């Protein structure tokens, strides 16, 4: 039975893989800035991991966050939200293993997680830049689980599987709360540290001008799937026995989304009181150059 890994094909050792671009065209020069810079900065890798590699990555990130969480200033509710998010990510990953490998496992398929990516200083003072990047990795992990959950929810709505729809939306709400707490965790340091130590690392010469969270691919996918879910919920038959339960959990999900947006605004206002993002500053400078030429 398959376990997510594949047996070597005859002749595999005779050739190296040939890399072909997604658009089936010869690539041009590597673009600077944008999504590529964003993912390099937060150490996001696009290498088509199999389930074993995904699991190792989840466990490594989980170990690093759990090691750092006691040192943060997050309150109990925020810590519980992050722990719930990690639990849901682990549950979804284990569920994928049961679907892919119902009976047989091969030794060494899923290795033990490695030590945290960077050792925490002995005095317990966690490096703010490490937490900033670690929190964003956690955010990406949660978004990936949210996108998978959204696929399941949309399918349940289209197939009129009401219990699965309700339970899926409840999980999505909990993941939203976890994502909100993850961003609080990522920014859990004094605002002065953000301005003097974090923000400069997202500017030249470290990255291209205009660095921004708008280059978060997982978030774009989530927004698109949320629109699809919204349309599916609008088209539910009103005579359904479960419609009241569905509308209640929908309202709860919307409330979690509002809390997420408010929290993001709060973090931005605390870290950047003047309210001008790096991308906005870059666009204003570019507009000035274009109008002066």
ABEGO torsion letter per residue (X at the ends): XBAGBBBBBBGAAABBBBBBBAAGBBBBBBBBEEAAAAAAAAGBBBAGBBAAAAAAAAAAAAAAAAAAAAABABBAAAAAAAAAAAAAAAAAAAAAAAAABAABBBBGABBBBBBBABBBBAAGBBBAAAAAAAAAAAAAAAAAAAAAAAAAAAAAAAAGBAAAAAAAAAAAAAAAAAAAAAAAAAABBBAAAAAAAAAAAABOAABBBGBBAAABAAAAAAAAAAAAAAAAAAABBAABAAAAAAAAAAAAAAAAAAAAAAAAAAAAAAABAAGBBAAAAAAAAAAAAAAAX
